[in-house]
Every structure is written in structure tokens, then in C-alpha cells.
Amino acid sequence: MDEQGPLQAASLLVDQMRREQRYTELFEALKMMHRVELGLSAVQTDPSEPTSVGSIPPDIQDQLDKKLIAACSEVGTALMRQGKLQEGWMYMRAVGDRQATADAMRNLEVTHENLDTFLGLLVHEAIDVARGTKLSLEMRGTCNTITMLDSVVSMRGRTDQQAAVGALVEHVHAELLSSLKADILRREKLDETSEVQLAKSIEPLLATRPSLLRDGTYHLDTTHLASTVRFARILDNEEQLRMAVDLAQYGRQLHTQYQYASEEPFAELYPMSLAMFRALLGEHVEAALKMFLQKAESLDPQEHGTVAIENYADLLTRVGRPAEAMQFLIKKMPRGMRPFGIAPSLIELAELSKDYAPMLQHAKERGDLVGFAAALLQSATSTRK
């Protein structure tokens, strides 16, 4: 301090804390150094009066905020790489960089002792939902993972949902395929080099052995299968959808005691799910749309809610017909009923179809000034031109 001034003194402290890997203290040292750099007092002693002459000027506050975010990133990343996950996340949450957080956690050993902490961050905080789901499947099993997905992932955005469900579908498909192959090899007394062992799909194995499941045989917990097929409706990835087709085809051929009832419009769980999966793959699209349209038009919203209407609109959108989906929702959605959020919103459909006129007219007829303004403004400002 005496020889080189306060900034060099603060910098010396920062270097010392870095060398000794005292990261909590490093953050405090960085705060002091950055405040001195910007001409502020080293320590803010009165929150209501940041400086002796009044509030920090906006441009100085902006610079300070950026420097503190960088300090949070450095300290949070370092703590996580030391295995101090909760402490590190306290800093990384302020940064908002989930990819950097995931990278910092990547090489840490996961044990049964720290698994809850990992899952809390990876899944509950949505740092890396796919990795969290895979860890849960490996270390907790399918049943516990399905419970986790039911309670947590349903509240996440579509990208996180697809990451989690994709991991589940891949795991369950691999487990079922392996079990099915082992049973066929045993029954038919085949060796490990047979074409059965090389198969990568369930459907052809069942097609050549139609009696395999007729005696009540199953190769995987049937409740796990049903839950996985239910979750898989969120998927768009082609490879994962083909796995979902495999799973639904297998489920469809199970004994009637394992044909579990589901909620509409998927009361017939496996046939309706299979129709959706195939349509999303570009197969039998019109037949699937006809099935879901019949459900949407026949199921009473007072009894079932708007789920059938929304599923049909969602399927229309996902097969590339958003304009039809928008017109259908405008026509069929009962006024005053809260949607389940299955289908895209009208503003999303207008943007996808590049036609805002139907939404503008619908909002006008209902006296919805905010909806009218939203469509009007979005049509002028949307980046999806």
C-alpha cells in the first residue's frame, strides 16, 4: 500500500488467494480490487450510500456488475471443480451460464454419497438434464427415474423435457431389446453369432415370432414400459421416435392384462401412441390425424378438459401444418377454459404459419385488446421472417 497504492495492494491479495485456492476469500478480494479499479471505496459499508458523494453513476455500476459476474464465474467454476458443488452453484447461479457449470462438473466422480447433490443441480436446476437422467437411470434405476421425471421434468421447458425423455427412451429400449434377445436365444437354442443377437430393433424380432408374447410373457416391467411410451410423445428426434415405435409395438402385443388404461385421447395407450409416433416420422400421417380429430371432436371438454383438442392441434403443428392448427384452436377451444399447454399458443402458430390475420380477427371478435396488440406487434417485430 505504501509503495504502490491501493490497487496494487488489492491485486497482491487476489494473487495470494488464487495461489492458495481459497476461493471464497478470492471472491471478496476480487470485489475489493474491482471497486478500487473503478474509483470506489474498497468496501461498501452502507448499502444506501455506496459512495461518500451519493449513488454510483450508472456507467460505473454497469462496469462493476460485469466484473462481479466474471468473479462469480471464476470462483464458482473453481469450487465446482474441487467438488464443492453447492458452494460453487451459489456463485454460478448469478452468472446464469449453465454450460460452464456443466463443464465444471463433468470430470467429477459421482458416488452414491453425492448423487443427490448432482441430481439436484443437473435436473432440478436444469444444468444438464440429459446427464442427470442418465445418472439416475444408472444409479437409481428406471422406477426412481420415472418418478423423478413425473415430478420435476414436466415443469421444465420443451428442450429439457426432450433431453430427459430421450435418455429414458434410449435406456428402456436397450434394456428391453437385450432382454428380448436373451429370451429368443434361450428358447431357440441359438448361439451368440445369430442374426437375433445382431438385431437393433424390436419390431422385426416380434414380427417373425407372433406367439412370443401370447402366453403372458413380458421382458421388462410393464409399468415402466407404459410410462416410457407416455413420456415419449414429447420427442421429435427421429432415432428416438423409432425406438418409441419399437416400444409401443411391443406394448401393443402384450397380454390384455398389461394393456393399461390411460387418459384420453390416449385411452388406448399403445395404438394411439404408435399412431402419433409414426405420424411424426412422416408415416400414415392422414390416418393418425383422422384418429386424433375424431377424439378432439367427440370428447366433451367439460369432462376431459381441452386435452384432446390440444393434442390434435399439436400434432398438426408438428407435421408441418401450423395454419390448420391455429384455425382449429380458434374454432374449438371453449372460451374461459384454461389450456393444458400441450399445443403451441396462437401467437406461436401465427409466427410459424407467417399469418397473423386469423389471430387478429379472433382477438377482435372477443374484445381481447392485449391479444390483438400482441399479434399486431409480433407481426412487425418477429425475427422469424
C-alpha positions in Angstrom: 0.0 0.0 0.0 2.7 2.5 1.0 4.9 1.8 -2.0 2.5 1.2 -4.9 -1.0 2.2 -3.8 -4.3 0.5 -3.0 -4.9 -1.1 -6.4 -1.6 -3.0 -6.3 -2.3 -4.0 -2.7 -5.7 -5.4 -3.7 -4.1 -7.2 -6.7 -1.5 -8.7 -4.4 -4.3 -10.1 -2.2 -6.1 -11.5 -5.2 -2.9 -13.3 -6.4 -2.3 -14.7 -2.9 -5.9 -16.1 -2.6 -5.6 -17.7 -6.1 -2.3 -19.4 -5.2 -3.7 -20.8 -2.0 -7.0 -21.8 -3.7 -9.0 -20.0 -1.0 -11.9 -19.3 -3.4 -14.5 -17.8 -1.1 -11.9 -15.3 0.1 -10.8 -14.8 -3.5 -14.3 -13.5 -4.3 -14.1 -10.9 -1.6 -10.6 -9.9 -2.7 -11.8 -9.6 -6.3 -14.7 -7.4 -5.2 -12.4 -5.0 -3.4 -9.9 -4.9 -6.3 -12.6 -4.1 -8.9 -14.2 -1.4 -6.7 -10.8 0.2 -6.3 -10.2 -0.1 -10.1 -13.4 1.9 -10.7 -12.6 4.6 -8.2 -14.9 3.4 -5.5 -14.3 2.7 -1.8 -12.8 -0.8 -1.4 -15.7 -2.0 0.8 -19.3 -0.9 0.6 -20.1 -0.2 4.2 -23.5 1.5 3.8 -25.8 -0.1 1.2 -27.9 3.0 0.9 -24.9 5.2 0.2 -22.4 3.3 -2.0 -20.0 6.3 -2.1 -19.4 9.3 0.0 -20.9 11.6 -2.6 -24.0 9.6 -3.4 -25.1 6.7 -5.7 -22.7 5.1 -8.1 -23.1 6.5 -11.6 -24.9 4.1 -14.0 -21.9 3.6 -16.3 -19.6 2.7 -13.3 -22.3 0.4 -11.8 -22.6 -1.4 -15.2 -18.8 -1.9 -15.3 -18.8 -3.2 -11.7 -21.7 -5.6 -12.3 -19.8 -7.1 -15.3 -16.6 -7.5 -13.3 -18.5 -9.1 -10.4 -20.2 -11.6 -12.8 -16.7 -12.6 -14.1 -15.6 -13.0 -10.5 -18.6 -15.2 -9.7 -17.8 -17.3 -12.8 -14.1 -17.8 -11.8 -14.9 -18.6 -8.2 -17.9 -20.8 -8.9 -16.1 -22.8 -11.5 -13.1 -23.4 -9.3 -15.3 -24.5 -6.3 -17.2 -27.0 -8.5 -14.0 -28.5 -9.9 -13.0 -29.1 -6.3 -16.2 -31.0 -5.8 -17.8 -28.2 -3.7 -20.9 -28.3 -5.8 -23.4 -26.4 -3.6 -20.9 -23.7 -2.8 -19.9 -23.3 -6.4 -23.5 -23.1 -7.6 -24.2 -20.2 -5.2 -21.8 -18.2 -7.4 -22.7 -19.8 -10.8 -26.4 -19.2 -10.3 -25.7 -15.4 -10.6 -23.7 -16.0 -13.8 -26.5 -17.9 -15.5 -24.1 -19.9 -17.6 -25.4 -23.5 -17.3 -23.0 -24.8 -19.9 -19.9 -23.6 -18.0 -21.4 -25.1 -14.8 -22.0 -28.5 -16.6 -18.4 -28.4 -17.9 -17.0 -27.7 -14.4 -18.9 -30.8 -13.1 -18.1 -33.1 -16.0 -14.9 -34.8 -14.7 -16.0 -35.2 -11.0 -16.7 -38.7 -9.8 -20.3 -39.4 -9.0 -20.9 -41.6 -6.0 -24.0 -42.8 -4.1 -23.0 -40.2 -1.4 -23.0 -37.2 -3.7 -25.6 -38.4 -6.2 -28.5 -36.4 -4.6 -26.4 -33.2 -4.9 -25.6 -34.0 -8.6 -29.2 -34.7 -9.4 -30.3 -31.6 -7.6 -28.1 -29.4 -9.8 -28.3 -31.4 -13.1 -32.0 -32.0 -13.1 -33.7 -29.7 -10.5 -31.6 -26.7 -11.5 -31.7 -27.8 -15.2 -27.9 -27.6 -15.6 -27.7 -30.7 -17.7 -31.0 -32.6 -17.6 -29.9 -35.4 -20.0 -26.8 -36.2 -17.9 -28.8 -36.1 -14.7 -31.4 -38.5 -16.2 -28.7 -40.9 -17.3 -27.0 -40.8 -13.9 -30.4 -41.6 -12.3 -31.0 -44.5 -14.6 -27.6 -46.0 -14.0 -27.5 -45.5 -10.2 -31.1 -45.4 -9.1 -32.9 -47.5 -11.7 -35.8 -47.0 -14.1 -38.6 -46.8 -11.5 -37.0 -44.0 -9.4 -36.1 -42.1 -12.6 -39.6 -42.2 -13.9 -40.8 -40.8 -10.6 -38.3 -38.0 -10.9 -39.4 -37.2 -14.4 -43.0 -37.1 -13.4 -42.4 -34.7 -10.6 -39.6 -32.4 -12.0 -39.1 -32.5 -15.7 -42.8 -31.8 -16.5 -42.2 -28.3 -15.2 -39.2 -27.7 -17.5 -39.2 -26.3 -21.0 -39.5 -28.5 -24.1 -35.8 -28.7 -24.7 -35.1 -30.0 -21.2 -38.1 -32.4 -21.4 -36.9 -33.9 -24.7 -33.3 -34.3 -23.3 -34.6 -36.2 -20.3 -37.2 -38.3 -22.1 -34.8 -39.1 -24.9 -32.3 -40.5 -22.3 -35.1 -42.6 -20.8 -36.3 -44.0 -24.1 -32.8 -45.0 -25.2 -32.2 -46.7 -21.8 -35.5 -48.6 -21.8 -35.2 -49.6 -25.4 -31.7 -51.0 -24.9 -32.9 -52.9 -21.8 -35.9 -54.4 -23.5 -34.0 -55.3 -26.6 -31.3 -57.0 -24.6 -33.8 -59.0 -22.5 -35.8 -60.0 -25.6 -32.7 -61.2 -27.5 -31.6 -63.3 -24.5 -35.1 -64.9 -24.3 -35.1 -65.8 -28.0 -31.6 -67.2 -27.9 -32.6 -69.4 -25.0 -35.8 -70.6 -26.5 -34.5 -71.3 -29.9 -31.1 -72.5 -28.7 -29.2 -70.1 -31.0 -25.6 -69.1 -30.5 -24.2 -65.6 -29.9 -23.4 -65.1 -33.6 -27.0 -65.5 -34.8 -28.9 -62.7 -36.6 -31.0 -62.3 -33.5 -28.0 -61.1 -31.5 -27.2 -58.5 -34.2 -30.7 -57.1 -34.3 -31.0 -53.4 -33.4 -34.8 -53.2 -33.5 -37.6 -55.0 -31.6 -40.3 -54.8 -34.2 -38.7 -57.3 -36.7 -38.0 -59.8 -33.9 -41.6 -59.8 -32.9 -42.9 -59.9 -36.5 -41.2 -63.3 -37.1 -42.4 -64.6 -33.7 -46.0 -63.7 -33.4 -46.7 -66.1 -30.5 -43.8 -64.9 -28.3 -46.0 -62.7 -26.0 -49.3 -64.5 -26.2 -48.8 -66.6 -23.1 -48.4 -63.5 -20.8 -44.7 -63.3 -21.3 -43.0 -59.9 -20.8 -39.4 -58.9 -20.8 -39.5 -55.6 -18.9 -41.5 -54.2 -16.1 -44.8 -53.4 -18.0 -45.5 -50.2 -15.9 -42.1 -48.9 -16.8 -42.9 -49.6 -20.5 -46.2 -47.8 -20.3 -44.7 -44.7 -18.6 -41.9 -44.5 -21.1 -44.3 -44.7 -24.1 -46.4 -41.9 -22.4 -43.3 -39.7 -21.9 -42.1 -40.3 -25.5 -44.9 -38.2 -27.1 -42.7 -35.1 -26.4 -39.9 -36.4 -28.7 -39.0 -35.0 -32.2 -35.7 -36.8 -32.7 -36.1 -39.4 -35.5 -33.9 -42.1 -33.9 -35.6 -41.8 -30.6 -39.0 -41.8 -32.2 -38.1 -45.1 -33.9 -37.2 -46.5 -30.5 -40.6 -45.3 -29.2 -42.3 -47.1 -32.1 -40.5 -50.2 -31.1 -41.6 -49.9 -27.5 -45.3 -49.2 -28.5 -45.3 -52.1 -30.9 -44.1 -54.4 -28.1 -46.6 -53.0 -25.7 -49.4 -53.4 -28.2 -48.7 -57.2 -28.4 -48.6 -57.8 -24.6 -51.3 -59.8 -22.9 -54.5 -57.9 -22.3 -53.8 -57.8 -18.5 -50.8 -55.5 -19.3 -52.8 -53.2 -21.6 -53.1 -50.4 -19.1 -55.8 -47.7 -19.4 -54.6 -44.2 -19.9 -56.1 -40.8 -20.1 -57.8 -39.5 -23.2 -57.1 -39.1 -26.0 -54.7 -42.0 -25.3 -57.2 -44.2 -23.6 -55.8 -47.0 -25.9 -52.3 -46.3 -24.8 -50.2 -48.2 -27.3 -52.3 -47.9 -30.6 -52.8 -44.1 -30.2 -49.2 -43.5 -29.2 -48.0 -45.6 -32.1 -50.1 -43.6 -34.5 -48.6 -40.4 -33.2 -45.0 -41.7 -33.3 -45.5 -42.9 -36.9 -47.1 -39.6 -38.0 -44.1 -37.7 -36.5 -41.9 -39.9 -38.6 -43.9 -39.0 -41.7 -45.7 -42.3 -41.9 -49.5 -42.7 -42.2 -50.0 -39.1 -41.3 -53.5 -38.6 -42.6 -54.7 -41.8 -40.8 -53.2 -40.5 -37.5 -54.7 -37.0 -37.9 -58.1 -38.6 -38.6 -57.9 -40.6 -35.3 -56.9 -37.6 -33.2 -59.5 -35.3 -34.9 -62.2 -37.8 -34.0 -61.1 -37.7 -30.4 -61.0 -33.9 -30.4 -64.5 -33.6 -31.8 -66.1 -36.4 -29.7 -64.7 -35.9 -26.2 -66.6 -33.5 -24.0 -64.3 -30.7 -22.8 -66.5 -30.4 -19.6 -65.5 -34.0 -18.7 -62.0 -34.3 -20.2 -60.8 -30.7 -20.5 -59.2 -29.4 -23.7 -56.5 -32.1 -23.8 -57.9 -33.8 -27.0 -58.3 -30.5 -28.8 -54.8 -29.5 -27.9 -53.2 -32.8 -28.9 -54.7 -32.6 -32.3 -53.5 -29.1 -32.8 -50.1 -30.1 -31.5 -49.9 -33.0 -34.0 -51.0 -30.7 -36.8 -48.2 -28.3 -35.9 -45.5 -31.0 -35.6 -46.3 -32.5 -39.0 -45.9 -29.0 -40.6 -49.5 -27.6 -40.7 -49.5 -24.8 -38.1 -52.1 -22.7 -40.0 -54.6 -25.5 -39.7 -53.7 -25.9 -36.1 -54.4 -22.2 -35.4 -57.8 -22.3 -37.2 -58.8 -25.4 -35.3 -57.9 -24.0 -31.9 -59.8 -20.8 -32.7 -62.8 -22.8 -33.7 -62.8 -25.4 -30.9 -61.2 -24.1 -27.8 -64.0 -23.3 -25.3 -64.0 -19.7 -24.1 -62.9 -19.4 -20.5 -61.3 -22.9 -20.2 -57.6 -22.9 -19.2 -55.5 -24.9 -21.7 -53.1 -27.6 -20.6 -50.2 -26.1 -22.6 -49.9 -29.1 -24.9 -50.4 -27.2 -28.1 -48.5 -24.1 -29.2 -50.1 -20.7 -28.4 -52.0 -18.8 -31.1 -49.1 -16.3 -31.3 -46.6 -19.1 -31.8 -48.8 -20.7 -34.5 -49.3 -17.3 -36.2 -45.5 -16.9 -36.2 -44.9 -20.4 -37.6 -47.5 -20.0 -40.3 -46.5 -16.4 -41.1 -50.1 -15.4 -41.0 -51.4 -13.2 -38.1 -54.7 -12.4 -39.7 -56.7 -15.2 -38.0 -55.4 -14.3 -34.6 -56.1 -10.6 -35.1 -59.7 -11.4 -36.2 -60.2 -13.8 -33.3 -58.9 -11.3 -30.8 -61.1 -8.6 -32.3 -64.2 -10.7 -32.1 -63.5 -11.5 -28.4 -62.6 -7.9 -27.5 -59.2 -9.1 -26.5 -57.2 -5.9 -26.8 -53.9 -7.4 -25.4 -54.1 -10.4 -27.7 -54.9 -8.1 -30.7 -51.9 -5.9 -29.8 -49.6 -8.9 -29.3 -50.4 -10.3 -32.8 -50.1 -6.8 -34.4 -46.8 -6.0 -32.7 -45.3 -9.5 -33.2 -46.2 -9.4 -36.9 -44.0 -6.2 -37.2 -41.1 -7.3 -34.9 -40.8 -11.0 -35.2 -37.3 -12.3 -36.2 -38.9 -15.3 -38.0 -39.4 -13.6 -41.3 
